[in-house]
């Protein structure tokens, strides 16, 4: 079963907003065995929308459209639907009642005619009731293709995908199983990893595909299998992972079930009633940003200090001025003190500290540009490692963040043994 995702909006095409809707929809469909052919972003133009609908007609089973369903005049999707499906807009009384009640309850004012017009829908469509907003979704079939229109507001789109679209597709369509397994590797680049596993990759069965997902400091290897026998697919993926572990077990640090390493770390800390704190210099708070973006992070993340200058390390963390003068602010000694002080001040089980020269200038230290020291204070010891991540600046910061997570995850797992 195949689908195309279409996002409508000039704001996407000019880079004013990032299209996160397509990613959410694609992940939701993939979980139920729907293959995504492509993702398309188009302008708020009737002609462009009609051309896109026509091009996709009978080429895919499902077309999911987001955007263009608001109350303003530039939201034209419903009218364009009517033109494409030779239909007309009619009032849906259930939607109308919902819109009026929602506006009066939330906005504390009477619903305007513009709001009430949200209840106008093509007569041929199946209405997808939006309990968290005013714009309903629409489901309409033409020949072999179903067109589904959803509001562009992310939380409204997500509600309709989870409560209307996915259950309806599962009920009405036969779908294959799609199984993914992602192996997390750290410390070696994509080309080196590919060289090491070349023979293994060449011997994968045809129904299992391998994808390399590189980022600074880490490479994820995603195995994907598609077929009608779920048990057979899972068994074959696990068998091939076992053989892969024998080849590159030294750089495998974990597995993703659709989860990122920060989520995996959060789960490990939560399950063991442990906490983490941070003292960041060269990473400028990015580790904190990634950790705190995870839902439920307050259970294990105690907080962090961004101490960019030498003086802030002294005043905020209590790092010894003598140590900074003797060893330089970018040094193993300073990283160690930062981690210990963060662990002490924030009363956490673990603490990560970073200090380095991300570039392009050297700042408070004469250390070579690209040099980063990462320290991890554990319940029993302090680990400090030195790296040179080269340039540019963004690469240094991203690799430092990823390496910090790698060091933390390995140490947590080691302490569980």
Secondary structure as GFF3:
##gff-version 3
##sequence-region A 1 417
A	DSSP	beta_strand	2	8	.	.	.	ID=ss1
A	DSSP	alpha_helix	10	13	.	.	.	ID=ss2
A	DSSP	alpha_helix	21	31	.	.	.	ID=ss3
A	DSSP	beta_strand	35	42	.	.	.	ID=ss4
A	DSSP	alpha_helix	46	56	.	.	.	ID=ss5
A	DSSP	beta_strand	62	66	.	.	.	ID=ss6
A	DSSP	alpha_helix	77	84	.	.	.	ID=ss7
A	DSSP	beta_strand	89	91	.	.	.	ID=ss8
A	DSSP	alpha_helix	93	102	.	.	.	ID=ss9
A	DSSP	pi_helix	103	107	.	.	.	ID=ss10
A	DSSP	alpha_helix	113	116	.	.	.	ID=ss11
A	DSSP	three_ten_helix	117	119	.	.	.	ID=ss12
A	DSSP	beta_strand	120	122	.	.	.	ID=ss13
A	DSSP	beta_strand	126	128	.	.	.	ID=ss14
A	DSSP	beta_strand	137	142	.	.	.	ID=ss15
A	DSSP	beta_strand	145	150	.	.	.	ID=ss16
A	DSSP	alpha_helix	154	160	.	.	.	ID=ss17
A	DSSP	pi_helix	161	165	.	.	.	ID=ss18
A	DSSP	alpha_helix	166	172	.	.	.	ID=ss19
A	DSSP	beta_strand	177	186	.	.	.	ID=ss20
A	DSSP	alpha_helix	190	196	.	.	.	ID=ss21
A	DSSP	alpha_helix	198	202	.	.	.	ID=ss22
A	DSSP	beta_strand	208	215	.	.	.	ID=ss23
A	DSSP	beta_strand	218	227	.	.	.	ID=ss24
A	DSSP	alpha_helix	230	248	.	.	.	ID=ss25
A	DSSP	beta_strand	252	256	.	.	.	ID=ss26
A	DSSP	alpha_helix	261	271	.	.	.	ID=ss27
A	DSSP	beta_strand	276	280	.	.	.	ID=ss28
A	DSSP	alpha_helix	286	292	.	.	.	ID=ss29
A	DSSP	three_ten_helix	297	299	.	.	.	ID=ss30
A	DSSP	beta_strand	301	306	.	.	.	ID=ss31
A	DSSP	alpha_helix	310	312	.	.	.	ID=ss32
A	DSSP	pi_helix	313	317	.	.	.	ID=ss33
A	DSSP	alpha_helix	321	327	.	.	.	ID=ss34
A	DSSP	alpha_helix	332	346	.	.	.	ID=ss35
A	DSSP	beta_strand	350	356	.	.	.	ID=ss36
A	DSSP	beta_strand	371	377	.	.	.	ID=ss37
A	DSSP	beta_strand	382	388	.	.	.	ID=ss38
A	DSSP	alpha_helix	393	416	.	.	.	ID=ss39
###
